[in-house]
Amino acid sequence: MDRMRGCSHEVDATKCSVLMAFVDVESELGRALADKIESDISVVLDPVVAEWRRLLGGPDDVTSARVERWVRDHLLIGRRRPSLDPRVRRVLLVIHEKLGNRQELSLPRLAAISGLSQSRLMHVFTESVGIALRPYILWLRLHSACGHIVRGACITTAAHSAGFSDAAHLTRTMRRTMGITPSELTRRRSDVRGAADAAN
């Protein structure tokens, strides 16, 4: 269970496999998906899922090349080119480069980089990217911290690397936003590795 946009929701995957993908809204794939998804919840029909499974193959067959080919040939068809404001594009580059540095991503600093006033930057950013500036940065930081944890970093290291002030700040934010704590993610990582070792 987690909370996004103030609305509780959960995914029950007790009898099936679930794939969750986090896609940057300003990316080419993000724009393509935004064009295809017509509501907050969009159903993918069984024949489409079956075709995707056929194209991707079984768990042992999936490779980066197959996934990239599937994305290009089936999700990016008829895509529109991203229409980012160039001033927002400059800000996005800095955000991705300096994600772990809180001072570099202050609103006054980003506004100066964009050449806009702070209030105008927030408006133009939301209009271009589809999400407000602060939630966007927070989501990137959460994604980064989770990536560090999954790759084996301790919680404190993951928090600092992603730009959180400390492990407690990361824990509070993850629990509020994703419904899971870093400690729980660490335990799940260990469980998955244990299951993989047992299978081998």
C-alpha positions in Angstrom: 0.0 0.0 0.0 1.3 3.5 -0.8 0.0 7.0 -1.1 0.3 9.1 -4.2 -1.6 12.3 -4.9 -3.2 11.8 -1.4 -5.1 8.7 -2.6 -4.5 5.2 -1.1 -4.1 2.3 -3.5 -2.5 -1.1 -3.5 -1.5 -3.9 -5.8 -2.4 -7.5 -4.8 0.1 -9.7 -6.5 -0.4 -12.8 -4.3 -1.5 -15.0 -7.3 0.3 -13.4 -10.2 3.4 -11.6 -11.3 3.4 -7.8 -11.5 5.8 -5.5 -13.3 6.1 -2.0 -12.2 8.0 0.5 -14.3 9.0 4.0 -13.4 9.3 6.2 -16.5 10.5 9.8 -16.7 7.6 11.8 -18.1 9.9 13.9 -20.2 11.5 10.9 -21.9 10.5 9.7 -25.3 8.9 6.7 -23.8 7.1 8.8 -21.2 5.6 11.0 -23.9 4.5 7.9 -25.9 2.9 6.3 -22.9 1.1 9.5 -21.9 -0.4 9.5 -25.4 -1.6 5.9 -25.1 -2.9 6.0 -21.5 -6.3 7.7 -21.4 -7.1 7.6 -17.7 -5.4 7.1 -14.3 -5.9 3.3 -14.7 -5.5 1.8 -18.2 -6.2 -1.8 -19.0 -4.0 -3.7 -21.4 -6.1 -6.3 -23.2 -5.2 -10.0 -22.9 -4.3 -10.4 -26.7 -1.9 -7.5 -26.4 -0.3 -8.9 -23.3 0.0 -12.3 -25.0 1.7 -10.7 -28.0 4.1 -8.8 -25.7 5.0 -12.0 -23.9 5.6 -13.8 -27.2 7.9 -11.0 -28.4 9.9 -10.8 -25.1 10.1 -14.5 -24.5 10.4 -16.3 -21.2 12.3 -15.1 -18.2 15.5 -16.8 -19.4 15.1 -15.2 -22.9 14.7 -11.6 -21.9 17.7 -9.4 -22.8 18.2 -5.7 -22.9 18.2 -5.8 -26.7 14.9 -7.6 -26.9 13.3 -5.1 -24.4 14.7 -2.1 -26.4 13.4 -3.6 -29.6 9.9 -4.2 -28.1 9.8 -0.7 -26.7 10.8 0.8 -30.0 8.6 -1.3 -32.2 5.4 -1.4 -30.0 5.4 1.4 -27.5 7.0 4.2 -29.5 4.9 3.8 -32.7 3.3 7.1 -33.7 5.0 8.9 -30.9 5.3 12.6 -30.8 8.6 14.3 -30.3 9.1 15.7 -26.8 8.3 19.4 -26.8 10.3 20.5 -23.8 10.9 24.2 -23.3 14.7 24.7 -23.8 14.9 26.5 -20.5 13.4 23.5 -18.7 15.7 21.2 -20.6 18.7 23.1 -19.1 17.2 22.6 -15.7 16.6 18.9 -16.2 20.2 18.4 -17.2 21.4 20.0 -14.0 18.9 18.0 -11.9 20.1 14.7 -13.3 23.8 15.7 -12.9 23.5 17.2 -9.4 20.8 15.0 -7.8 22.8 14.3 -4.7 23.7 17.9 -4.1 20.9 19.7 -2.3 22.4 23.2 -2.6 22.8 22.8 -6.4 19.1 22.1 -6.8 17.7 25.0 -4.7 14.9 26.9 -6.4 16.9 30.1 -6.7 19.8 28.2 -8.3 17.6 26.4 -10.8 15.7 29.6 -11.7 19.0 31.3 -12.4 20.0 28.5 -14.7 16.7 28.7 -16.6 16.8 32.5 -16.8 13.3 32.7 -15.4 11.9 33.9 -12.1 11.3 31.3 -9.5 7.5 31.4 -9.9 7.7 31.4 -13.7 10.1 28.4 -13.7 7.7 26.4 -11.5 4.9 27.2 -13.9 6.9 26.4 -17.1 8.4 23.3 -15.6 5.0 21.8 -14.7 3.6 22.8 -18.1 6.5 21.1 -19.9 7.1 18.0 -17.8 3.6 17.3 -16.5 4.6 17.3 -12.8 5.7 20.1 -10.5 9.4 20.7 -9.9 9.7 19.7 -6.3 7.7 16.4 -6.6 9.8 15.6 -9.7 13.1 16.0 -7.9 11.8 14.1 -4.9 10.7 11.2 -7.1 14.1 11.1 -8.8 15.8 11.0 -5.4 13.6 8.2 -4.2 14.3 6.2 -7.4 18.1 6.9 -7.0 18.1 5.8 -3.3 16.1 2.6 -4.1 18.6 1.8 -6.8 21.6 2.2 -4.4 19.9 0.0 -1.8 19.1 -2.7 -4.4 22.7 -2.7 -5.5 23.8 -3.3 -1.9 24.4 0.2 -0.4 23.6 0.7 3.2 20.6 3.0 3.9 22.7 5.9 5.1 24.9 5.8 2.0 21.9 5.5 -0.2 20.2 8.5 1.5 23.2 10.8 1.1 24.0 9.7 -2.4 20.4 10.6 -3.5 20.4 14.0 -1.8 18.4 13.2 1.4 19.7 14.8 4.6 19.9 11.4 6.4 18.5 7.9 6.6 15.6 9.0 8.7 14.6 11.6 6.1 14.7 8.9 3.4 12.7 6.5 5.6 9.9 9.0 6.2 9.7 10.0 2.6 9.7 6.4 1.3 7.1 5.3 3.8 4.8 8.3 2.9 5.3 8.0 -0.9 5.8 4.3 -1.6 4.4 2.6 1.4 7.7 0.8 2.1 10.8 1.6 4.2 14.4 1.3 3.1 14.8 -1.5 5.7 12.0 -3.5 4.2 13.5 -3.0 0.7 16.8 -4.3 2.1 15.1 -7.4 3.5 13.3 -8.0 0.2 16.6 -7.7 -1.6 18.1 -10.3 0.7 15.0 -12.6 0.3 15.2 -12.4 -3.5 19.0 -13.2 -3.5 18.4 -16.1 -1.1 15.7 -17.5 -3.4 17.9 -17.2 -6.4 20.8 -18.9 -4.6 18.5 -21.7 -3.5 17.3 -22.2 -7.1 20.9 -22.5 -8.3 
